[in-house]
């Protein structure tokens, strides 16, 4: 049975995204798991997805970030 891993915030906690993604991809392939990072094709079916979060402080979106808990 195909397994697709969709990484989220806990997979990246305490790590840099640019180093965490390659590490997760290697770990997934050793267990015959497909990691969903933008897109993955499993048994001829294309799955789309990504972890979505934003650092509003980085772009100075004060009105947006102030409305979030």
mmCIF file as Biopython writes it, N, C-alpha, C and O atoms, coordinates in Angstrom:
data_model
#
loop_
_atom_site.group_PDB
_atom_site.id
_atom_site.type_symbol
_atom_site.label_atom_id
_atom_site.label_alt_id
_atom_site.label_comp_id
_atom_site.label_asym_id
_atom_site.label_entity_id
_atom_site.label_seq_id
_atom_site.pdbx_PDB_ins_code
_atom_site.Cartn_x
_atom_site.Cartn_y
_atom_site.Cartn_z
_atom_site.occupancy
_atom_site.B_iso_or_equiv
_atom_site.auth_seq_id
_atom_site.auth_asym_id
_atom_site.pdbx_PDB_model_num
ATOM 1   N N  . UNK A ? 1  ? 0.846  -1.169 0.000   1.0 0.0 1  A 1 
ATOM 2   C CA . UNK A ? 1  ? 0.000  0.000  0.000   1.0 0.0 1  A 1 
ATOM 3   C C  . UNK A ? 1  ? 0.903  1.246  0.000   1.0 0.0 1  A 1 
ATOM 4   O O  . UNK A ? 1  ? 1.800  1.355  0.836   1.0 0.0 1  A 1 
ATOM 5   N N  . UNK A ? 2  ? 0.674  2.171  -0.916  1.0 0.0 2  A 1 
ATOM 6   C CA . UNK A ? 2  ? 1.478  3.397  -0.954  1.0 0.0 2  A 1 
ATOM 7   C C  . UNK A ? 2  ? 1.261  4.259  0.294   1.0 0.0 2  A 1 
ATOM 8   O O  . UNK A ? 2  ? 0.146  4.377  0.802   1.0 0.0 2  A 1 
ATOM 9   N N  . UNK A ? 3  ? 2.340  4.847  0.764   1.0 0.0 3  A 1 
ATOM 10  C CA . UNK A ? 3  ? 2.280  5.750  1.916   1.0 0.0 3  A 1 
ATOM 11  C C  . UNK A ? 3  ? 2.840  7.095  1.491   1.0 0.0 3  A 1 
ATOM 12  O O  . UNK A ? 3  ? 3.919  7.172  0.904   1.0 0.0 3  A 1 
ATOM 13  N N  . UNK A ? 4  ? 2.096  8.160  1.790   1.0 0.0 4  A 1 
ATOM 14  C CA . UNK A ? 4  ? 2.541  9.521  1.489   1.0 0.0 4  A 1 
ATOM 15  C C  . UNK A ? 4  ? 2.668  10.273 2.802   1.0 0.0 4  A 1 
ATOM 16  O O  . UNK A ? 4  ? 1.719  10.349 3.582   1.0 0.0 4  A 1 
ATOM 17  N N  . UNK A ? 5  ? 3.854  10.828 3.039   1.0 0.0 5  A 1 
ATOM 18  C CA . UNK A ? 5  ? 4.084  11.626 4.242   1.0 0.0 5  A 1 
ATOM 19  C C  . UNK A ? 5  ? 3.946  13.103 3.872   1.0 0.0 5  A 1 
ATOM 20  O O  . UNK A ? 5  ? 4.586  13.575 2.933   1.0 0.0 5  A 1 
ATOM 21  N N  . UNK A ? 6  ? 3.119  13.818 4.605   1.0 0.0 6  A 1 
ATOM 22  C CA . UNK A ? 6  ? 2.949  15.255 4.396   1.0 0.0 6  A 1 
ATOM 23  C C  . UNK A ? 6  ? 3.553  15.983 5.599   1.0 0.0 6  A 1 
ATOM 24  O O  . UNK A ? 6  ? 2.899  16.115 6.634   1.0 0.0 6  A 1 
ATOM 25  N N  . UNK A ? 7  ? 4.796  16.458 5.470   1.0 0.0 7  A 1 
ATOM 26  C CA . UNK A ? 7  ? 5.427  17.121 6.611   1.0 0.0 7  A 1 
ATOM 27  C C  . UNK A ? 7  ? 4.713  18.416 6.976   1.0 0.0 7  A 1 
ATOM 28  O O  . UNK A ? 7  ? 4.203  19.128 6.111   1.0 0.0 7  A 1 
ATOM 29  N N  . UNK A ? 8  ? 4.688  18.701 8.252   1.0 0.0 8  A 1 
ATOM 30  C CA . UNK A ? 8  ? 4.058  19.927 8.755   1.0 0.0 8  A 1 
ATOM 31  C C  . UNK A ? 8  ? 5.007  20.593 9.751   1.0 0.0 8  A 1 
ATOM 32  O O  . UNK A ? 8  ? 6.204  20.304 9.757   1.0 0.0 8  A 1 
ATOM 33  N N  . UNK A ? 9  ? 4.487  21.463 10.573  1.0 0.0 9  A 1 
ATOM 34  C CA . UNK A ? 9  ? 5.346  22.284 11.420  1.0 0.0 9  A 1 
ATOM 35  C C  . UNK A ? 9  ? 6.239  21.481 12.362  1.0 0.0 9  A 1 
ATOM 36  O O  . UNK A ? 9  ? 7.369  21.901 12.611  1.0 0.0 9  A 1 
ATOM 37  N N  . UNK A ? 10 ? 5.788  20.349 12.898  1.0 0.0 10 A 1 
ATOM 38  C CA . UNK A ? 10 ? 6.613  19.604 13.855  1.0 0.0 10 A 1 
ATOM 39  C C  . UNK A ? 10 ? 7.833  18.961 13.197  1.0 0.0 10 A 1 
ATOM 40  O O  . UNK A ? 10 ? 8.861  18.790 13.851  1.0 0.0 10 A 1 
ATOM 41  N N  . UNK A ? 11 ? 7.738  18.608 11.935  1.0 0.0 11 A 1 
ATOM 42  C CA . UNK A ? 11 ? 8.902  18.041 11.248  1.0 0.0 11 A 1 
ATOM 43  C C  . UNK A ? 11 ? 10.008 19.077 11.071  1.0 0.0 11 A 1 
ATOM 44  O O  . UNK A ? 11 ? 11.180 18.721 10.944  1.0 0.0 11 A 1 
ATOM 45  N N  . UNK A ? 12 ? 9.642  20.343 11.063  1.0 0.0 12 A 1 
ATOM 46  C CA . UNK A ? 12 ? 10.624 21.406 10.853  1.0 0.0 12 A 1 
ATOM 47  C C  . UNK A ? 12 ? 11.031 22.110 12.146  1.0 0.0 12 A 1 
ATOM 48  O O  . UNK A ? 12 ? 11.897 22.985 12.130  1.0 0.0 12 A 1 
ATOM 49  N N  . UNK A ? 13 ? 10.420 21.737 13.250  1.0 0.0 13 A 1 
ATOM 50  C CA . UNK A ? 13 ? 10.675 22.420 14.524  1.0 0.0 13 A 1 
ATOM 51  C C  . UNK A ? 13 ? 12.147 22.312 14.910  1.0 0.0 13 A 1 
ATOM 52  O O  . UNK A ? 13 ? 12.696 21.214 15.004  1.0 0.0 13 A 1 
ATOM 53  N N  . UNK A ? 14 ? 12.774 23.456 15.128  1.0 0.0 14 A 1 
ATOM 54  C CA . UNK A ? 14 ? 14.174 23.501 15.547  1.0 0.0 14 A 1 
ATOM 55  C C  . UNK A ? 14 ? 15.164 23.213 14.437  1.0 0.0 14 A 1 
ATOM 56  O O  . UNK A ? 14 ? 16.353 23.037 14.703  1.0 0.0 14 A 1 
ATOM 57  N N  . UNK A ? 15 ? 14.696 23.162 13.193  1.0 0.0 15 A 1 
ATOM 58  C CA . UNK A ? 15 ? 15.569 22.870 12.060  1.0 0.0 15 A 1 
ATOM 59  C C  . UNK A ? 15 ? 15.391 23.934 10.984  1.0 0.0 15 A 1 
ATOM 60  O O  . UNK A ? 15 ? 14.356 24.599 10.927  1.0 0.0 15 A 1 
ATOM 61  N N  . UNK A ? 16 ? 16.380 24.093 10.148  1.0 0.0 16 A 1 
ATOM 62  C CA . UNK A ? 16 ? 16.259 24.972 8.985   1.0 0.0 16 A 1 
ATOM 63  C C  . UNK A ? 16 ? 15.547 24.195 7.879   1.0 0.0 16 A 1 
ATOM 64  O O  . UNK A ? 16 ? 15.875 23.036 7.628   1.0 0.0 16 A 1 
ATOM 65  N N  . UNK A ? 17 ? 14.589 24.818 7.228   1.0 0.0 17 A 1 
ATOM 66  C CA . UNK A ? 17 ? 13.807 24.144 6.187   1.0 0.0 17 A 1 
ATOM 67  C C  . UNK A ? 17 ? 14.713 23.617 5.079   1.0 0.0 17 A 1 
ATOM 68  O O  . UNK A ? 17 ? 14.495 22.517 4.572   1.0 0.0 17 A 1 
ATOM 69  N N  . UNK A ? 18 ? 15.728 24.394 4.700   1.0 0.0 18 A 1 
ATOM 70  C CA . UNK A ? 18 ? 16.590 23.974 3.591   1.0 0.0 18 A 1 
ATOM 71  C C  . UNK A ? 18 ? 17.415 22.730 3.907   1.0 0.0 18 A 1 
ATOM 72  O O  . UNK A ? 18 ? 17.867 22.055 2.983   1.0 0.0 18 A 1 
ATOM 73  N N  . UNK A ? 19 ? 17.623 22.409 5.175   1.0 0.0 19 A 1 
ATOM 74  C CA . UNK A ? 19 ? 18.317 21.168 5.525   1.0 0.0 19 A 1 
ATOM 75  C C  . UNK A ? 19 ? 17.339 20.072 5.941   1.0 0.0 19 A 1 
ATOM 76  O O  . UNK A ? 19 ? 17.638 18.888 5.783   1.0 0.0 19 A 1 
ATOM 77  N N  . UNK A ? 20 ? 16.192 20.444 6.461   1.0 0.0 20 A 1 
ATOM 78  C CA . UNK A ? 20 ? 15.215 19.447 6.921   1.0 0.0 20 A 1 
ATOM 79  C C  . UNK A ? 20 ? 14.574 18.702 5.757   1.0 0.0 20 A 1 
ATOM 80  O O  . UNK A ? 20 ? 14.376 17.490 5.843   1.0 0.0 20 A 1 
ATOM 81  N N  . UNK A ? 21 ? 14.250 19.393 4.682   1.0 0.0 21 A 1 
ATOM 82  C CA . UNK A ? 21 ? 13.567 18.754 3.549   1.0 0.0 21 A 1 
ATOM 83  C C  . UNK A ? 21 ? 14.416 17.632 2.942   1.0 0.0 21 A 1 
ATOM 84  O O  . UNK A ? 21 ? 13.907 16.524 2.770   1.0 0.0 21 A 1 
ATOM 85  N N  . UNK A ? 22 ? 15.694 17.878 2.610   1.0 0.0 22 A 1 
ATOM 86  C CA . UNK A ? 22 ? 16.491 16.765 2.071   1.0 0.0 22 A 1 
ATOM 87  C C  . UNK A ? 22 ? 16.625 15.597 3.050   1.0 0.0 22 A 1 
ATOM 88  O O  . UNK A ? 22 ? 16.611 14.438 2.635   1.0 0.0 22 A 1 
ATOM 89  N N  . UNK A ? 23 ? 16.754 15.890 4.327   1.0 0.0 23 A 1 
ATOM 90  C CA . UNK A ? 23 ? 16.853 14.832 5.336   1.0 0.0 23 A 1 
ATOM 91  C C  . UNK A ? 23 ? 15.574 14.008 5.380   1.0 0.0 23 A 1 
ATOM 92  O O  . UNK A ? 23 ? 15.629 12.780 5.441   1.0 0.0 23 A 1 
ATOM 93  N N  . UNK A ? 24 ? 14.432 14.670 5.349   1.0 0.0 24 A 1 
ATOM 94  C CA . UNK A ? 24 ? 13.149 13.962 5.350   1.0 0.0 24 A 1 
ATOM 95  C C  . UNK A ? 24 ? 12.977 13.112 4.093   1.0 0.0 24 A 1 
ATOM 96  O O  . UNK A ? 24 ? 12.458 11.998 4.162   1.0 0.0 24 A 1 
ATOM 97  N N  . UNK A ? 25 ? 13.413 13.634 2.944   1.0 0.0 25 A 1 
ATOM 98  C CA . UNK A ? 25 ? 13.285 12.882 1.692   1.0 0.0 25 A 1 
ATOM 99  C C  . UNK A ? 25 ? 14.121 11.609 1.730   1.0 0.0 25 A 1 
ATOM 100 O O  . UNK A ? 25 ? 13.663 10.553 1.294   1.0 0.0 25 A 1 
ATOM 101 N N  . UNK A ? 26 ? 15.341 11.702 2.248   1.0 0.0 26 A 1 
ATOM 102 C CA . UNK A ? 26 ? 16.196 10.514 2.356   1.0 0.0 26 A 1 
ATOM 103 C C  . UNK A ? 26 ? 15.569 9.499  3.305   1.0 0.0 26 A 1 
ATOM 104 O O  . UNK A ? 26 ? 15.516 8.308  2.997   1.0 0.0 26 A 1 
ATOM 105 N N  . UNK A ? 27 ? 15.099 9.963  4.448   1.0 0.0 27 A 1 
ATOM 106 C CA . UNK A ? 27 ? 14.466 9.063  5.420   1.0 0.0 27 A 1 
ATOM 107 C C  . UNK A ? 27 ? 13.237 8.386  4.819   1.0 0.0 27 A 1 
ATOM 108 O O  . UNK A ? 27 ? 13.003 7.200  5.055   1.0 0.0 27 A 1 
ATOM 109 N N  . UNK A ? 28 ? 12.463 9.122  4.056   1.0 0.0 28 A 1 
ATOM 110 C CA . UNK A ? 28 ? 11.246 8.566  3.452   1.0 0.0 28 A 1 
ATOM 111 C C  . UNK A ? 28 ? 11.584 7.481  2.434   1.0 0.0 28 A 1 
ATOM 112 O O  . UNK A ? 28 ? 10.923 6.443  2.401   1.0 0.0 28 A 1 
ATOM 113 N N  . UNK A ? 29 ? 12.600 7.705  1.604   1.0 0.0 29 A 1 
ATOM 114 C CA . UNK A ? 29 ? 12.930 6.720  0.569   1.0 0.0 29 A 1 
ATOM 115 C C  . UNK A ? 29 ? 13.481 5.434  1.165   1.0 0.0 29 A 1 
ATOM 116 O O  . UNK A ? 29 ? 13.317 4.367  0.574   1.0 0.0 29 A 1 
ATOM 117 N N  . UNK A ? 30 ? 14.128 5.510  2.313   1.0 0.0 30 A 1 
ATOM 118 C CA . UNK A ? 30 ? 14.646 4.286  2.929   1.0 0.0 30 A 1 
ATOM 119 C C  . UNK A ? 30 ? 13.523 3.411  3.472   1.0 0.0 30 A 1 
ATOM 120 O O  . UNK A ? 30 ? 13.731 2.220  3.704   1.0 0.0 30 A 1 
ATOM 121 N N  . UNK A ? 31 ? 12.361 3.968  3.675   1.0 0.0 31 A 1 
ATOM 122 C CA . UNK A ? 31 ? 11.200 3.220  4.178   1.0 0.0 31 A 1 
ATOM 123 C C  . UNK A ? 31 ? 10.127 3.038  3.107   1.0 0.0 31 A 1 
ATOM 124 O O  . UNK A ? 31 ? 9.015  2.607  3.413   1.0 0.0 31 A 1 
ATOM 125 N N  . UNK A ? 32 ? 10.451 3.363  1.853   1.0 0.0 32 A 1 
ATOM 126 C CA . UNK A ? 32 ? 9.502  3.266  0.743   1.0 0.0 32 A 1 
ATOM 127 C C  . UNK A ? 32 ? 8.258  4.121  0.987   1.0 0.0 32 A 1 
ATOM 128 O O  . UNK A ? 32 ? 7.124  3.687  0.785   1.0 0.0 32 A 1 
ATOM 129 N N  . UNK A ? 33 ? 8.515  5.346  1.427   1.0 0.0 33 A 1 
ATOM 130 C CA . UNK A ? 33 ? 7.460  6.328  1.674   1.0 0.0 33 A 1 
ATOM 131 C C  . UNK A ? 33 ? 7.676  7.482  0.705   1.0 0.0 33 A 1 
ATOM 132 O O  . UNK A ? 33 ? 8.816  7.888  0.482   1.0 0.0 33 A 1 
ATOM 133 N N  . UNK A ? 34 ? 6.619  8.011  0.132   1.0 0.0 34 A 1 
ATOM 134 C CA . UNK A ? 34 ? 6.718  9.193  -0.721  1.0 0.0 34 A 1 
ATOM 135 C C  . UNK A ? 34 ? 6.487  10.427 0.138   1.0 0.0 34 A 1 
ATOM 136 O O  . UNK A ? 34 ? 5.486  10.513 0.849   1.0 0.0 34 A 1 
ATOM 137 N N  . UNK A ? 35 ? 7.408  11.381 0.074   1.0 0.0 35 A 1 
ATOM 138 C CA . UNK A ? 35 ? 7.241  12.617 0.831   1.0 0.0 35 A 1 
ATOM 139 C C  . UNK A ? 35 ? 6.585  13.665 -0.053  1.0 0.0 35 A 1 
ATOM 140 O O  . UNK A ? 35 ? 7.063  13.947 -1.152  1.0 0.0 35 A 1 
ATOM 141 N N  . UNK A ? 36 ? 5.505  14.231 0.421   1.0 0.0 36 A 1 
ATOM 142 C CA . UNK A ? 36 ? 4.781  15.250 -0.328  1.0 0.0 36 A 1 
ATOM 143 C C  . UNK A ? 36 ? 5.441  16.604 -0.092  1.0 0.0 36 A 1 
ATOM 144 O O  . UNK A ? 36 ? 5.308  17.198 0.978   1.0 0.0 36 A 1 
ATOM 145 N N  . UNK A ? 37 ? 6.150  17.075 -1.101  1.0 0.0 37 A 1 
ATOM 146 C CA . UNK A ? 37 ? 6.789  18.391 -1.068  1.0 0.0 37 A 1 
ATOM 147 C C  . UNK A ? 37 ? 6.483  19.041 -2.408  1.0 0.0 37 A 1 
ATOM 148 O O  . UNK A ? 37 ? 7.261  18.904 -3.352  1.0 0.0 37 A 1 
ATOM 149 N N  . UNK A ? 38 ? 5.389  19.731 -2.501  1.0 0.0 38 A 1 
ATOM 150 C CA . UNK A ? 38 ? 4.838  20.321 -3.719  1.0 0.0 38 A 1 
ATOM 151 C C  . UNK A ? 38 ? 4.020  19.291 -4.499  1.0 0.0 38 A 1 
ATOM 152 O O  . UNK A ? 38 ? 2.810  19.451 -4.654  1.0 0.0 38 A 1 
ATOM 153 N N  . UNK A ? 39 ? 4.679  18.231 -4.992  1.0 0.0 39 A 1 
ATOM 154 C CA . UNK A ? 39 ? 3.920  17.208 -5.699  1.0 0.0 39 A 1 
ATOM 155 C C  . UNK A ? 39 ? 4.647  15.873 -5.631  1.0 0.0 39 A 1 
ATOM 156 O O  . UNK A ? 39 ? 5.870  15.820 -5.496  1.0 0.0 39 A 1 
ATOM 157 N N  . UNK A ? 40 ? 3.882  14.808 -5.725  1.0 0.0 40 A 1 
ATOM 158 C CA . UNK A ? 40 ? 4.431  13.458 -5.795  1.0 0.0 40 A 1 
ATOM 159 C C  . UNK A ? 40 ? 3.461  12.621 -6.625  1.0 0.0 40 A 1 
ATOM 160 O O  . UNK A ? 40 ? 2.246  12.797 -6.541  1.0 0.0 40 A 1 
ATOM 161 N N  . UNK A ? 41 ? 4.007  11.715 -7.422  1.0 0.0 41 A 1 
ATOM 162 C CA . UNK A ? 41 ? 3.172  10.824 -8.229  1.0 0.0 41 A 1 
ATOM 163 C C  . UNK A ? 41 ? 3.315  9.418  -7.663  1.0 0.0 41 A 1 
ATOM 164 O O  . UNK A ? 41 ? 4.420  8.884  -7.568  1.0 0.0 41 A 1 
ATOM 165 N N  . UNK A ? 42 ? 2.194  8.829  -7.291  1.0 0.0 42 A 1 
ATOM 166 C CA . UNK A ? 42 ? 2.155  7.478  -6.736  1.0 0.0 42 A 1 
ATOM 167 C C  . UNK A ? 42 ? 1.162  6.666  -7.557  1.0 0.0 42 A 1 
ATOM 168 O O  . UNK A ? 42 ? -0.012 7.019  -7.661  1.0 0.0 42 A 1 
ATOM 169 N N  . UNK A ? 43 ? 1.645  5.584  -8.134  1.0 0.0 43 A 1 
ATOM 170 C CA . UNK A ? 43 ? 0.798  4.690  -8.936  1.0 0.0 43 A 1 
ATOM 171 C C  . UNK A ? 43 ? 0.011  5.453  -10.003 1.0 0.0 43 A 1 
ATOM 172 O O  . UNK A ? 43 ? -1.163 5.173  -10.245 1.0 0.0 43 A 1 
ATOM 173 N N  . UNK A ? 44 ? 0.678  6.423  -10.636 1.0 0.0 44 A 1 
ATOM 174 C CA . UNK A ? 44 ? 0.058  7.177  -11.713 1.0 0.0 44 A 1 
ATOM 175 C C  . UNK A ? 44 ? -0.877 8.293  -11.285 1.0 0.0 44 A 1 
ATOM 176 O O  . UNK A ? 44 ? -1.474 8.954  -12.136 1.0 0.0 44 A 1 
ATOM 177 N N  . UNK A ? 45 ? -1.019 8.518  -9.990  1.0 0.0 45 A 1 
ATOM 178 C CA . UNK A ? 45 ? -1.877 9.596  -9.483  1.0 0.0 45 A 1 
ATOM 179 C C  . UNK A ? 45 ? -1.006 10.697 -8.903  1.0 0.0 45 A 1 
ATOM 180 O O  . UNK A ? 45 ? -0.114 10.435 -8.096  1.0 0.0 45 A 1 
ATOM 181 N N  . UNK A ? 46 ? -1.266 11.918 -9.314  1.0 0.0 46 A 1 
ATOM 182 C CA . UNK A ? 46 ? -0.486 13.071 -8.852  1.0 0.0 46 A 1 
ATOM 183 C C  . UNK A ? 46 ? -1.155 13.693 -7.633  1.0 0.0 46 A 1 
ATOM 184 O O  . UNK A ? 46 ? -2.335 14.043 -7.666  1.0 0.0 46 A 1 
ATOM 185 N N  . UNK A ? 47 ? -0.381 13.824 -6.555  1.0 0.0 47 A 1 
ATOM 186 C CA . UNK A ? 47 ? -0.847 14.452 -5.320  1.0 0.0 47 A 1 
ATOM 187 C C  . UNK A ? 47 ? -0.122 15.779 -5.170  1.0 0.0 47 A 1 
ATOM 188 O O  . UNK A ? 47 ? 1.089  15.852 -5.377  1.0 0.0 47 A 1 
ATOM 189 N N  . UNK A ? 48 ? -0.854 16.831 -4.811  1.0 0.0 48 A 1 
ATOM 190 C CA . UNK A ? 48 ? -0.286 18.160 -4.618  1.0 0.0 48 A 1 
ATOM 191 C C  . UNK A ? 48 ? -0.456 18.578 -3.174  1.0 0.0 48 A 1 
ATOM 192 O O  . UNK A ? 48 ? -1.486 18.301 -2.561  1.0 0.0 48 A 1 
ATOM 193 N N  . UNK A ? 49 ? 0.553  19.247 -2.625  1.0 0.0 49 A 1 
ATOM 194 C CA . UNK A ? 49 ? 0.438  19.748 -1.261  1.0 0.0 49 A 1 
ATOM 195 C C  . UNK A ? 49 ? 1.764  20.278 -0.755  1.0 0.0 49 A 1 
ATOM 196 O O  . UNK A ? 49 ? 2.823  19.983 -1.309  1.0 0.0 49 A 1 
ATOM 197 N N  . UNK A ? 50 ? 1.689  21.052 0.289   1.0 0.0 50 A 1 
ATOM 198 C CA . UNK A ? 50 ? 2.884  21.601 0.919   1.0 0.0 50 A 1 
ATOM 199 C C  . UNK A ? 50 ? 2.526  22.084 2.313   1.0 0.0 50 A 1 
ATOM 200 O O  . UNK A ? 50 ? 1.358  22.324 2.619   1.0 0.0 50 A 1 
ATOM 201 N N  . UNK A ? 51 ? 3.537  22.222 3.152   1.0 0.0 51 A 1 
ATOM 202 C CA . UNK A ? 51 ? 3.324  22.812 4.480   1.0 0.0 51 A 1 
ATOM 203 C C  . UNK A ? 51 ? 3.180  24.317 4.290   1.0 0.0 51 A 1 
ATOM 204 O O  . UNK A ? 51 ? 4.006  24.947 3.630   1.0 0.0 51 A 1 
ATOM 205 N N  . UNK A ? 52 ? 2.140  24.884 4.865   1.0 0.0 52 A 1 
ATOM 206 C CA . UNK A ? 52 ? 1.902  26.319 4.700   1.0 0.0 52 A 1 
ATOM 207 C C  . UNK A ? 52 ? 1.963  27.020 6.042   1.0 0.0 52 A 1 
ATOM 208 O O  . UNK A ? 52 ? 1.194  26.721 6.955   1.0 0.0 52 A 1 
ATOM 209 N N  . UNK A ? 53 ? 2.863  27.932 6.141   1.0 0.0 53 A 1 
ATOM 210 C CA . UNK A ? 53 ? 2.913  28.823 7.286   1.0 0.0 53 A 1 
ATOM 211 C C  . UNK A ? 53 ? 3.690  30.051 6.850   1.0 0.0 53 A 1 
ATOM 212 O O  . UNK A ? 53 ? 4.398  30.022 5.844   1.0 0.0 53 A 1 
ATOM 213 N N  . UNK A ? 54 ? 3.561  31.102 7.591   1.0 0.0 54 A 1 
ATOM 214 C CA . UNK A ? 54 ? 4.215  32.358 7.232   1.0 0.0 54 A 1 
ATOM 215 C C  . UNK A ? 54 ? 4.824  33.004 8.455   1.0 0.0 54 A 1 
ATOM 216 O O  . UNK A ? 54 ? 4.306  32.895 9.566   1.0 0.0 54 A 1 
ATOM 217 N N  . UNK A ? 55 ? 5.929  33.675 8.227   1.0 0.0 55 A 1 
ATOM 218 C CA . UNK A ? 55 ? 6.534  34.504 9.261   1.0 0.0 55 A 1 
ATOM 219 C C  . UNK A ? 55 ? 6.163  35.941 8.905   1.0 0.0 55 A 1 
ATOM 220 O O  . UNK A ? 55 ? 6.857  36.600 8.131   1.0 0.0 55 A 1 
ATOM 221 N N  . UNK A ? 56 ? 5.068  36.413 9.476   1.0 0.0 56 A 1 
ATOM 222 C CA . UNK A ? 56 ? 4.576  37.741 9.128   1.0 0.0 56 A 1 
ATOM 223 C C  . UNK A ? 56 ? 5.554  38.835 9.521   1.0 0.0 56 A 1 
ATOM 224 O O  . UNK A ? 56 ? 5.544  39.913 8.927   1.0 0.0 56 A 1 
ATOM 225 N N  . UNK A ? 57 ? 6.392  38.581 10.503  1.0 0.0 57 A 1 
ATOM 226 C CA . UNK A ? 57 ? 7.379  39.586 10.907  1.0 0.0 57 A 1 
ATOM 227 C C  . UNK A ? 57 ? 8.403  39.819 9.807   1.0 0.0 57 A 1 
ATOM 228 O O  . UNK A ? 57 ? 8.974  40.905 9.706   1.0 0.0 57 A 1 
ATOM 229 N N  . UNK A ? 58 ? 8.638  38.804 8.983   1.0 0.0 58 A 1 
ATOM 230 C CA . UNK A ? 58 ? 9.650  38.904 7.945   1.0 0.0 58 A 1 
ATOM 231 C C  . UNK A ? 58 ? 9.271  39.948 6.894   1.0 0.0 58 A 1 
ATOM 232 O O  . UNK A ? 58 ? 10.151 40.629 6.368   1.0 0.0 58 A 1 
ATOM 233 N N  . UNK A ? 59 ? 8.007  40.084 6.585   1.0 0.0 59 A 1 
ATOM 234 C CA . UNK A ? 59 ? 7.554  41.005 5.535   1.0 0.0 59 A 1 
ATOM 235 C C  . UNK A ? 59 ? 6.769  42.195 6.079   1.0 0.0 59 A 1 
ATOM 236 O O  . UNK A ? 59 ? 6.184  42.955 5.307   1.0 0.0 59 A 1 
ATOM 237 N N  . UNK A ? 60 ? 6.752  42.358 7.367   1.0 0.0 60 A 1 
ATOM 238 C CA . UNK A ? 60 ? 6.073  43.495 8.012   1.0 0.0 60 A 1 
ATOM 239 C C  . UNK A ? 60 ? 4.579  43.543 7.701   1.0 0.0 60 A 1 
ATOM 240 O O  . UNK A ? 60 ? 4.050  44.603 7.364   1.0 0.0 60 A 1 
ATOM 241 N N  . UNK A ? 61 ? 3.905  42.419 7.809   1.0 0.0 61 A 1 
ATOM 242 C CA . UNK A ? 61 ? 2.466  42.376 7.610   1.0 0.0 61 A 1 
ATOM 243 C C  . UNK A ? 61 ? 1.767  42.566 8.952   1.0 0.0 61 A 1 
ATOM 244 O O  . UNK A ? 61 ? 1.004  41.700 9.381   1.0 0.0 61 A 1 
ATOM 245 N N  . UNK A ? 62 ? 2.015  43.666 9.604   1.0 0.0 62 A 1 
ATOM 246 C CA . UNK A ? 62 ? 1.482  43.910 10.948  1.0 0.0 62 A 1 
ATOM 247 C C  . UNK A ? 62 ? -0.040 43.785 11.015  1.0 0.0 62 A 1 
ATOM 248 O O  . UNK A ? 62 ? -0.544 43.146 11.939  1.0 0.0 62 A 1 
ATOM 249 N N  . UNK A ? 63 ? -0.798 44.367 10.073  1.0 0.0 63 A 1 
ATOM 250 C CA . UNK A ? 63 ? -2.259 44.241 10.173  1.0 0.0 63 A 1 
ATOM 251 C C  . UNK A ? 63 ? -2.721 42.780 10.112  1.0 0.0 63 A 1 
ATOM 252 O O  . UNK A ? 63 ? -3.659 42.398 10.813  1.0 0.0 63 A 1 
ATOM 253 N N  . UNK A ? 64 ? -2.073 41.971 9.285   1.0 0.0 64 A 1 
ATOM 254 C CA . UNK A ? 64 ? -2.459 40.565 9.169   1.0 0.0 64 A 1 
ATOM 255 C C  . UNK A ? 64 ? -2.067 39.792 10.408  1.0 0.0 64 A 1 
ATOM 256 O O  . UNK A ? 64 ? -2.886 39.068 10.974  1.0 0.0 64 A 1 
ATOM 257 N N  . UNK A ? 65 ? -0.819 39.939 10.837  1.0 0.0 65 A 1 
ATOM 258 C CA . UNK A ? 65 ? -0.348 39.162 11.980  1.0 0.0 65 A 1 
ATOM 259 C C  . UNK A ? 65 ? -1.041 39.571 13.274  1.0 0.0 65 A 1 
ATOM 260 O O  . UNK A ? 65 ? -1.192 38.744 14.173  1.0 0.0 65 A 1 
ATOM 261 N N  . UNK A ? 66 ? -1.464 40.824 13.389  1.0 0.0 66 A 1 
ATOM 262 C CA . UNK A ? 66 ? -2.135 41.256 14.615  1.0 0.0 66 A 1 
ATOM 263 C C  . UNK A ? 66 ? -3.526 40.639 14.747  1.0 0.0 66 A 1 
ATOM 264 O O  . UNK A ? 66 ? -4.074 40.578 15.847  1.0 0.0 66 A 1 
ATOM 265 N N  . UNK A ? 67 ? -4.097 40.184 13.637  1.0 0.0 67 A 1 
ATOM 266 C CA . UNK A ? 67 ? -5.414 39.569 13.669  1.0 0.0 67 A 1 
ATOM 267 C C  . UNK A ? 67 ? -5.380 38.080 13.939  1.0 0.0 67 A 1 
ATOM 268 O O  . UNK A ? 67 ? -6.425 37.433 14.008  1.0 0.0 67 A 1 
ATOM 269 N N  . UNK A ? 68 ? -4.174 37.528 14.094  1.0 0.0 68 A 1 
ATOM 270 C CA . UNK A ? 68 ? -4.046 36.095 14.348  1.0 0.0 68 A 1 
ATOM 271 C C  . UNK A ? 68 ? -3.755 35.854 15.821  1.0 0.0 68 A 1 
ATOM 272 O O  . UNK A ? 68 ? -3.042 36.640 16.446  1.0 0.0 68 A 1 
ATOM 273 N N  . UNK A ? 69 ? -4.302 34.765 16.392  1.0 0.0 69 A 1 
ATOM 274 C CA . UNK A ? 69 ? -4.059 34.473 17.821  1.0 0.0 69 A 1 
ATOM 275 C C  . UNK A ? 69 ? -2.608 34.124 18.085  1.0 0.0 69 A 1 
ATOM 276 O O  . UNK A ? 69 ? -2.235 33.853 19.226  1.0 0.0 69 A 1 
#
